């Protein structure tokens, strides 16, 4: 396997491909990762009795917005807001809002008469969220705080939303109870949670490549962090969390929306740089990193459509009432 920066810029073949400025762009991504991620970055941190979960630091939240929100999270947010059937004038809370993908969609749905609040434990994510354009005539605000102790009185919101946050709560049952506490009577909750890894072709391909070229099959902390999002993959535990918190009319459904990622090594490296494992990938030997990307892209080749990977990503959506 040739050095990463020297790989051919071929298209239409299985292999590591670049756009016209790919090698230089990839090098900039690697340098950014090395500068922005301490190698010991813990695996989206949502809460918060102690550092845990998916924590992004430095300018990594910018990378998250650029690569993950653009390729997947924005479409997931639109779908969640539609399923939650938000109504004009409703007061909405978005728990574990990250850079505000769901918050912005919710604000557009309810209009300017009420404020939509996005809450996250990660100050860097909130800083990015505040710089992004809000929907026209929408009213939204961002607040730093813990999902384990929502900083709001009881019976404040009509709807609580949470997209890919429950997976990282240190006490998931308590987190759902907190959502129930701040909801009004006849309030609603809408959550999106990843299905198990068996249903995630993209993450399986990347995991296999990282296992071989980075982790050596060992269960190190960064590997544990990589698979953590898929740890609540079955519908039954989700139903139990929601039922035990006092919700009713519980509906758990499967939602499959594709990741749409450019089919180049540069794009794949950019996506991975927005994850907590990005620092370790940036620190890899150039040849090993190139081999890892090549293996992942080979596994993803069946999902290639022209110059884009279109890879199904499956989650559960939970809808319920107080």
N, C-alpha and C positions, 0 to 999 in steps of 0.2 A: 504494500500500500504506500503510494507516494505521500510526501509531506502535505499537510492540509492546505497550505497556501499555494502549492504547486499543482493541485488536481486540475484536470482538464475541464474546461467550461463547455462540456457537451450537453446537448438537450435531446430529449426523446430517448435516452438510454437510462438503464438502471445504473445509478452511480451518484456521485456527489457533483451537483450542478450549481453554477453561479449565474447571477445576472451579469451584465456587462462589467459592473464594478464589484463583482462578488468578492474576490479575495481581499481587496482593500476594505470593503464593508465588513466582511467577516472578521478581519483583524481588528477593526474598530469596536465591534461587538465584544470580542475577547478582551481587549484592553479595558472597555467599559466595565465588564464583569469583574475583572481583577481589581479595578479601582473601587467599585461600588459594593462588592460583596465581601465581607470578611469570610474566610474559609469556614469559620465555625458558625455561620448564620444558622439559627435553628429553623426547623421546618415550620397559609393565611392565618395569623394568630388572632384569634377572636376572643381570647378572653382570659382570663385573665387574672387568675390569681397569681400566676407566675408566667414567665415567657413560655409560650407554647404555640403550636399551630403554624399558620402560614404567615411568617413575618418578612416583610420586604423593607429594605433599608436603602439609604442613600437615594440615588435616582432610579433604583429598581422599580418603584411604582410607575414611573414613566414608561419603562419597558413593558410592564404589565398592561397598561392602557393601550400601548401601541400594538402589541402582539396578541395578547390573550383576549382582551376586550374586543379588538377589531376582528379577530378570526372566529370567535365563538360567543363570548359573554354577552355582547350586545344583542345577538339574536335570541339567546336564552332569556335575557331580561324582557324583551318584547313579548315573548311567549308567556312568561310568568305573569306579567302585568295583564295580558289579555285573559288568561285563565282565571285570575283573581277578580275579574269583572269590576275594576275600580270605577267609582261613580264620581261625577263632578261634585266638589264640595266635601269629599271625605278627607279625614285627617289620616295620613299614612306615615308609618315608621318602617324604614328599611334597615334591618339589623345586619351587621357585617357587610356594610355597603361597599367596601373597597374604594375604588375610584369613581363610584356613583353610577354604574351602568343601569341598575334597576331604579335608583333614585330619580334619575333624569326621565326615564320612561314613565314612572309613576306620576311625576309632576306634570308631564304632558297630558296624562289621562285625566287627572282630577281638576286641572285648570287653576286659575290664579286665586280662587276664593279661599283656599286653604294652603297651609304650608306642609310640604313633604320633608321629613327629617331623615337624613342618612346618618347612621351611627357606626363607628368602627373603632377598634382599639389601636389601629395603626395610624399614627400621625402623618407619616409619609404618604399613605394612600389618600388621606383626607386633604392633604396639601395639594395633591394633583387634582382631586375632585373639584376643589374650589377654583381651579384655574380653567376648567372646561366650561364651554358655553352651555347655559341652561336653555331649555326649550322656551320659545317665545311666550311671554306673559305668565310663565310658571313661577311659583314661589317655592324655593327649597332652601334648606339649611343643612349644614354638616356639623356633627358633634362627636367629639372623642369620648368613648366610654365603653364599658364592659357589657357583654351580653349576659354575664352572670349576675349583674346588678344594674338593670336598665335605669338610667337616671331620670325617670319620669314617674308621676303619680299613677295610681291605679285608675283604670277606665279613662284613658287619655285618647286612644286612637280607634278609628273605625277598622283599620286593616294593618296588620304587621306582615311584612314580607322578609324573606331571608333566602338568598341564593348562594348555595355552596358555602354555607357558614356552619351549619349544625355539625358537619363532619369534624370540625376542629374545636368544638366546645369541650372543655375539660370535664364538664358535667352536662351531658346532653339533656337529660330529663329536667334538670333545673333550668336550663336555658329555655326550654319550651314552656315551662311554668312561668318564667318571667314574661314571655310574650303574652301568655294568657292573662297575667296580672294587669298589664297596661292596656288591654283591649276593653272597649265599651261592651255592654250587653248587646248581644246579637252582632258582635264584632267578628272579623274573619282573619284567618291566618293563611298565608300561602308560602310554602317552602319548596325549594328545589335542592335535591340531594343526589349526588352521584350514585349510579348503580354500581354493582361489583365490577372488579377489574376484568372479569370474563367478557363484559359487554363493551370494553373500551379498546378498540383496535389500535388507536394511536398510542395510548399509554402502554399497552402491552409491548408494542414494537420498540418504543423508547426504553422501557424497563429492561427488555432482553438485551438490548445493545449496551446499556449502562452496566448491567450485571456482568457482562463479558469483558468490557473494556475499562470499566472504572472501579466497580465494587468487588469484582472477583467472586461473586456469589455470596459475599458475606453480608450479614444483616446489620449494617452500620447505620448510625442515626439518619444520615441523609437518605438512605434507601427506605427506612421506615417512614420518613417524612413524605417521600414520593408516593408511597402507596396508601398513606393515611386517608386521602380524600375518598377512597373507595371502601372504607371500613364500615359504612352503614348501608351496604348495598342491597339488602333485602327489604321487602315491603313490611314484613311483620314487625320488626323493631321500630320502624317509623310509626306504624299505627299505634304501637304500645306507648311510645313517648307522648304522642298527641292525646290519646285516650286518657292516659294517667294524669295528664295536666288538666283534664276537665273539659276538653273539646268534644263536640258532637258533630254529626253529619260528616264524618271523616271520609274523604275520597283520596285514595292513593293511585295515581296513574303513571304509566310509562310515557316518557317524552324523549324522542330521539331527534336531535338536531345536529347537522354536521359541523365539524371543524373545517374551515376553508383556509388552507395555508398554502402559500406559494411553494411549488415543488422544487425548491433549491436548497442547497446546504445552508446558504445565508439565512433564508427564512426559518428553517428548522432550528438553526443555532440561535436566532433571535428569540424564537418562542421559548426555547429552553433557558435562555439567559434571564427570562422573566420569572423563573421558578427558583426556589431556594437552592436547588442543586447547581445553579448557574455558576457559582464561584468555583466549585470543584471541576466543572467542565472547562472553565477558563484556565484552570491550573493544570489540565492534562497535557501530556506530551502531544506535540502537534500531530505526529503520526497516529497515536492512539485516538485522538479526538477525531481525526479524519476517518479512521476505520469505524469508529462508533457511529458517526453520521451516515457513512456509507451503508452500514448494516441496517440502521433504522429506516433509511430511505428505500432500501431494497425490499424490506418487509412491507412498506407502505405503498409500493408500486401498484398493486391492484386497485388502489383508491385514486390513482392519478387520472385527472381529466384535463387534457391539454397541459397547461402550465400550473395547474393547481391540484393539491391533494384535497379531496372531498371525503372526509372520514366520519362515519356516524359516531356520535357521542351520546350515550344513553344516561338518563337520569330519572329519578322519581319526582313527581310533583305532588305535594300534599296540600289539600285544601280542606278546611274545617271551619266550624263556627263555635262561638262561646255558648 
